[in-house]
Amino acid sequence: MSTVEPPSAECKSAVLQSLSKVRATVQQCQQNSGVFTDARLVAVSKYKPASAILAAYDAGQRHFGENYVQELCDKAAVLPSDIEWHFIGRLQSNKCKALAAIPNLWAVETVESAEKAHKLNDAWHSARNHRPLNVFVQVNTSGEANKGGVEPHQVEDVVRNILDSCPALHLQGLMTIGSIAGSQQRPNPDFCTLAELGNGLRQKTGVELELSMGMSDDFEHALELGATNVRVGSKIFGTRPQKETIASATATS
Ligand SMILES: *Cc1c(COP(=O)(O)O)cnc(C)c1O
């Protein structure tokens, strides 16, 4: 932990201020819709330095989300061990082992096939972690070809695979990213699809399922539609460099 630069005073106060604002908004939304269990705020810290994460940590934030396995491994190694990490990037089978080596990985939100669930199950089991790994099944609610996630009609199959034959995994819920077009509509059709799938599967399986949906621009709306886990990055840490710049600067994910 000694290798992390402490955040500058400016960074600390900026992160504290934006984090407080987001937290207040989450609380307000839940009060408005009469929900009394706290939704989980995941601070998405991809491309942001460990010092910025520490600033949020010092403000009491514990759940953080990262998109790239190597970046997550590097940060987890130097940051406090009571951080609860969420992997929210595209899950590749050959990266399951590296993920399972992070003892304080709290959830993988992007399980998108029964095969990958089994890979993750085996990796988590082999790493001898003494609790199950929480997973969300990512659903491609928008039907876009380039989006990750299970097709809605295949979600039940993946869910049953996890429940029946992945003892090292705990099924936490469903997750969607949704399309840009959908994010401009009210209600957001992607969030509606995820909520309906969640309701149907709760009835069929009898297990409680969370909904991970909503990002900086639409987490309030997601909460109105039943999100229990929101993933907020730029509203907490400020804007990131554009994807195109990053894609050319990094060889692998
Ligand atoms: C980057 C990212 C987020 C956060 O996005 P913001 O718009 O910065 O809040 C949330 N979820 C996923 C899957 C992401 O990749």
The ligand as a Gaussian input file, in Angstrom:
#p B3LYP/6-31G(d) Opt

LIG

0 1
 C      -17.430000       2.801000     -17.777000
 C      -18.603000       2.035000     -17.311000
 C      -19.514000       2.557000     -16.391000
 C      -19.446000       3.976000     -15.852000
 O      -19.719000       4.890000     -16.863000
 P      -19.981000       6.461000     -16.519000
 O      -20.809000       6.921000     -17.650000
 O      -18.648000       7.096000     -16.480000
 O      -20.674000       6.516000     -15.245000
 C      -20.549000       1.746000     -15.951000
 N      -20.692000       0.479000     -16.401000
 C      -19.841000      -0.066000     -17.293000
 C      -20.064000      -1.449000     -17.733000
 C      -18.782000       0.709000     -17.788000
 O      -17.958000       0.153000     -18.686000

